[in-house]
């Protein structure tokens, strides 16, 4: 894992802020970059929803983005990027077009509208204000579990949440992941307590239980949220390496495998599984091709670990519709 907080903010140039509404049972997480940052994305789930992702494609003109947003609220939550743009505009950030600055704020959302919270918000949803509040809260340390964009998140059998993890590659590049775990399936084997991601755990970051001695066929039932109930696990990985947008897209593609390592199942028809990748450009590559491969593999492992941490750190919502938290069923073992 290396020295640091075991958070995506171990990657230099990134701060993160959370904001949520307990009555609404939903929230927003913002990754704010110190300077415009190279980024790209991939969406593999069958039901994604996003905003301003066109500028992340390698053949587009924008060289960097100002922030990335992970939010609850389904399509209503896409308003959060507007609040982030407002905050950035006040701080004179954004892509310069003549004399006007337009902040570039890609966003993905998850569906958390059936978790028991009060979604009767009136004419306009509150996500724009939550996005602004998350910017006001940005720091190098931030809460995990039932916080920010992960506040209302669930899995098929346990409360989901916001997770993060970091690592350092052999050539010294810092890699981090952050994820809202609102999975259609399960993060644990046969209902728990063991995590599918246990093979990648560092120390006791999600309990240190390891894997069972044998994962027998009867321990691998295929459970998912019933019918057309959208889910979506949305994530961001980052590195301090110098990458162009094409390689950032390749990084996002490699990191997607972290979802398959940590969840049974992922990338389903009613999932909107989406991963952003950002490169803050603090360190040039040493061995271009091998470094890119190593950074991608490390990002996938970090994302798997972050998913388990998001579930491990979560607390139960006070609504009958919300599943129990891991710690309510199994205690906390660290």
C-alpha positions in Angstrom: 0.0 0.0 0.0 2.8 2.4 0.8 2.8 5.5 3.0 -0.3 7.6 3.0 -4.0 7.7 4.0 -5.1 4.8 1.8 -7.4 7.2 0.0 -7.4 8.5 -3.6 -6.1 11.8 -2.2 -2.7 10.1 -1.8 -2.4 11.0 -5.5 -1.0 14.5 -5.5 -3.3 17.1 -6.9 -6.6 15.7 -5.8 -8.9 16.7 -2.9 -12.3 15.2 -2.1 -15.4 16.5 -0.5 -18.7 14.9 0.6 -22.1 16.3 1.2 -25.4 14.4 1.9 -28.9 14.9 3.2 -29.9 12.4 5.9 -33.7 12.8 5.3 -33.2 12.5 1.5 -30.8 9.5 2.1 -28.6 10.6 -0.8 -25.6 12.7 -1.4 -22.7 13.8 -3.6 -18.9 13.3 -3.7 -16.6 15.6 -5.6 -13.0 15.0 -6.6 -11.5 18.5 -7.1 -8.3 18.8 -9.0 -5.7 21.5 -8.1 -5.3 22.2 -11.8 -7.0 21.1 -15.1 -6.3 17.4 -15.2 -6.2 14.8 -18.0 -9.1 12.4 -17.7 -11.1 9.8 -19.6 -13.8 7.2 -18.9 -15.6 4.0 -19.8 -19.1 2.9 -19.1 -19.7 -0.9 -19.3 -23.0 -1.3 -17.5 -26.3 -1.5 -19.5 -27.9 1.5 -17.9 -25.4 4.4 -17.4 -26.2 8.1 -16.9 -23.6 10.8 -17.0 -22.9 14.4 -17.8 -20.1 16.2 -19.7 -18.4 12.9 -20.6 -18.0 13.8 -24.3 -15.0 16.0 -23.4 -13.2 13.0 -22.0 -12.9 11.2 -25.3 -9.3 11.3 -26.7 -10.4 13.0 -30.0 -11.9 16.0 -28.3 -10.3 19.4 -27.7 -10.4 19.7 -23.9 -7.0 18.9 -22.4 -8.1 18.7 -18.8 -11.1 18.8 -16.5 -11.6 20.6 -13.2 -13.5 18.1 -11.1 -15.3 14.7 -11.3 -18.6 14.1 -9.5 -20.0 10.8 -8.2 -23.6 11.3 -7.0 -26.8 9.5 -6.0 -30.2 10.6 -7.3 -30.3 8.8 -10.6 -30.9 11.3 -13.4 -32.0 14.0 -10.9 -28.5 13.8 -9.4 -27.0 15.1 -12.5 -27.8 18.6 -11.2 -24.9 18.2 -8.8 -22.4 19.1 -11.5 -24.1 22.5 -11.8 -23.4 23.3 -8.2 -19.8 22.2 -8.7 -19.5 24.5 -11.7 -20.9 27.4 -9.7 -18.2 26.9 -7.0 -15.4 26.6 -9.6 -16.7 29.7 -11.5 -16.6 31.7 -8.2 -12.9 30.5 -7.9 -12.1 31.6 -11.5 -11.6 28.0 -12.7 -12.6 26.6 -16.0 -11.8 26.1 -19.7 -11.1 29.6 -21.2 -13.2 30.5 -24.2 -12.4 34.1 -25.1 -13.0 36.0 -21.9 -15.3 33.4 -20.4 -14.3 30.4 -18.3 -16.5 27.2 -18.4 -15.6 24.7 -15.7 -15.5 21.1 -17.1 -17.2 18.7 -14.6 -17.9 15.2 -15.8 -20.3 13.3 -13.6 -21.8 9.8 -13.1 -24.8 8.9 -10.9 -26.2 5.9 -9.2 -29.8 4.9 -8.6 -30.7 5.3 -4.9 -34.3 6.4 -5.1 -35.9 3.3 -3.5 -33.8 3.3 -0.2 -36.5 4.7 2.1 -35.4 8.3 2.1 -37.8 11.2 1.5 -37.5 12.0 -2.2 -40.4 14.5 -2.2 -38.2 17.5 -2.7 -40.6 19.7 -4.5 -40.0 21.3 -7.9 -36.3 21.0 -8.1 -34.0 18.3 -6.6 -31.4 19.4 -4.0 -28.3 18.0 -5.8 -27.1 21.3 -7.1 -26.7 22.6 -3.6 -25.2 19.3 -2.4 -22.6 19.6 -5.2 -21.7 23.1 -4.1 -21.5 22.0 -0.4 -19.2 19.1 -1.4 -16.8 21.5 -3.0 -16.8 23.6 0.2 -15.8 20.5 2.1 -12.9 19.3 0.0 -9.9 18.0 1.9 -7.2 15.3 1.7 -9.1 13.3 4.4 -12.7 12.4 3.8 -15.3 10.0 5.3 -16.0 6.5 3.9 -19.1 4.3 4.1 -22.4 6.0 4.5 -21.2 9.4 3.3 -21.4 11.7 0.2 -22.4 9.9 -3.0 -22.4 6.6 -1.1 -24.9 7.8 1.6 -27.9 6.1 0.1 -26.1 3.3 -1.8 -27.0 -0.4 -1.3 -26.0 -3.8 -2.6 -28.3 -6.8 -3.0 -27.8 -7.9 0.6 -25.8 -5.3 2.5 -25.6 -1.5 2.8 -23.3 0.0 0.2 -21.2 3.1 0.5 -18.3 5.2 -0.5 -14.9 3.4 -0.6 -11.4 4.4 -1.4 -7.9 2.8 -1.5 -4.4 3.6 -2.8 -1.1 1.9 -3.6 2.3 2.6 -5.1 3.7 0.8 -8.1 7.2 -0.7 -8.4 8.4 2.4 -10.2 7.0 4.7 -7.6 3.7 5.9 -9.2 0.9 6.5 -6.7 -2.4 5.1 -7.8 -5.8 5.5 -6.0 -9.4 4.6 -6.4 -12.7 5.9 -5.1 -16.1 4.3 -5.6 -19.8 4.5 -4.8 -20.8 0.9 -4.2 -24.5 0.7 -5.2 -24.1 -2.7 -6.8 -26.8 -4.9 -8.4 -25.1 -7.9 -6.8 -23.0 -8.7 -3.7 -19.6 -7.7 -2.4 -19.5 -10.7 0.0 -19.3 -14.5 -0.5 -22.5 -16.4 0.3 -23.9 -13.5 2.3 -20.7 -12.8 4.2 -18.6 -12.1 6.1 -15.8 -12.8 3.6 -15.4 -10.3 0.8 -14.9 -11.3 -2.8 -12.0 -8.8 -2.9 -10.2 -10.5 0.1 -7.4 -11.7 -2.1 -6.4 -8.1 -2.7 -6.7 -6.8 0.8 -3.8 -4.8 2.4 -3.5 -5.3 6.1 -6.9 -5.3 7.8 -8.5 -2.5 5.7 -11.8 -4.4 5.5 -11.5 -6.8 8.4 -8.6 -9.0 7.6 -10.8 -12.1 7.3 -9.2 -13.4 4.1 -11.0 -15.9 1.9 -12.7 -19.1 3.1 -10.5 -22.2 2.7 -12.8 -23.3 -0.1 -15.4 -21.4 -2.2 -17.7 -24.2 -3.0 -20.3 -24.0 -5.8 -23.1 -23.7 -3.2 -21.3 -20.6 -1.9 -21.6 -18.8 -5.3 -25.3 -18.2 -5.7 -26.2 -15.6 -8.2 -28.3 -13.0 -6.4 -29.2 -9.5 -7.7 -31.6 -6.8 -7.0 -34.9 -8.1 -8.4 -36.3 -7.0 -11.7 -35.6 -3.7 -13.4 -34.3 -2.0 -10.3 -31.3 0.0 -11.4 -28.2 -0.2 -9.4 -24.8 1.1 -10.7 -21.4 1.2 -9.2 -19.6 4.4 -10.2 -15.9 5.0 -9.6 -12.8 7.0 -10.3 -9.2 5.9 -10.4 -6.2 8.3 -10.5 -2.5 8.3 -10.8 0.3 10.9 -10.5 1.8 9.7 -13.8 1.9 11.8 -16.9 -0.7 10.2 -19.3 -2.5 11.6 -22.4 -6.2 11.1 -22.8 -5.8 8.0 -24.8 -3.8 6.3 -22.1 -6.2 7.6 -19.4 -9.0 5.9 -21.3 -6.9 2.7 -21.3 -6.4 3.1 -17.6 -10.2 3.4 -17.1 -10.7 0.2 -19.1 -8.1 -1.7 -17.1 -9.6 -0.5 -13.8 -13.0 -1.7 -14.8 -11.8 -5.3 -14.0 -11.7 -4.3 -10.3 -15.5 -4.4 -10.3 -15.5 -8.0 -11.5 -12.9 -8.9 -8.8 -15.0 -7.4 -6.0 -18.6 -8.0 -7.0 -20.8 -10.9 -8.0 -22.1 -9.6 -10.3 -21.2 -6.5 -12.3 -21.7 -4.9 -15.7 -25.3 -6.1 -15.9 -28.2 -4.9 -18.0 -29.6 -2.6 -15.3 -26.2 -1.6 -14.0 -24.7 1.7 -15.1 -21.2 0.7 -14.1 -18.9 3.6 -14.9 -15.2 4.3 -14.2 -13.4 7.6 -14.7 -9.6 7.8 -14.8 -7.5 10.8 -14.1 -3.7 11.5 -14.4 -2.4 14.5 -12.5 0.9 14.5 -14.4 3.3 14.9 -11.5 5.7 12.1 -12.5 6.9 11.2 -16.1 6.8 7.6 -17.0 10.1 5.7 -16.5 9.4 2.6 -18.7 6.4 3.8 -20.8 4.7 0.5 -21.7 5.5 -1.4 -18.6 4.5 1.5 -16.4 1.2 1.9 -18.1 0.5 -1.8 -17.7 1.5 -1.7 -14.0 -0.6 1.4 -13.2 -3.6 -0.2 -14.8 -3.3 -3.5 -12.9 -2.7 -1.6 -9.7 -5.8 0.6 -10.3 -7.9 -2.5 -10.8 -6.7 -3.9 -7.5 -7.3 -0.6 -5.7 -10.8 -0.4 -7.1 -11.6 -3.9 -5.8 -10.2 -3.0 -2.4 -12.2 0.3 -2.4 -15.4 -1.6 -3.1 -14.9 -3.8 -0.1 -14.0 -0.8 2.1 -17.1 1.0 1.0 -19.3 -1.9 2.2 -17.2 -2.5 5.3 -17.3 1.1 6.5 -21.0 1.6 5.9 -23.7 2.1 8.5 -27.3 1.1 8.2 -29.9 3.7 7.2 -32.9 4.1 9.5 -35.5 2.9 7.0 -37.0 -0.6 6.5 -36.1 -0.5 2.8 -32.4 -0.3 3.6 -30.4 -3.6 4.0 -28.3 -4.1 7.1 -24.7 -2.9 7.2 -21.8 -5.4 7.2 -20.8 -4.3 10.7 -24.4 -4.8 12.0 -24.3 -8.4 10.9 -20.7 -9.4 11.6 -19.2 -6.7 13.9 -16.1 -4.8 13.1 -12.9 -6.9 13.3 -10.2 -4.2 13.4 
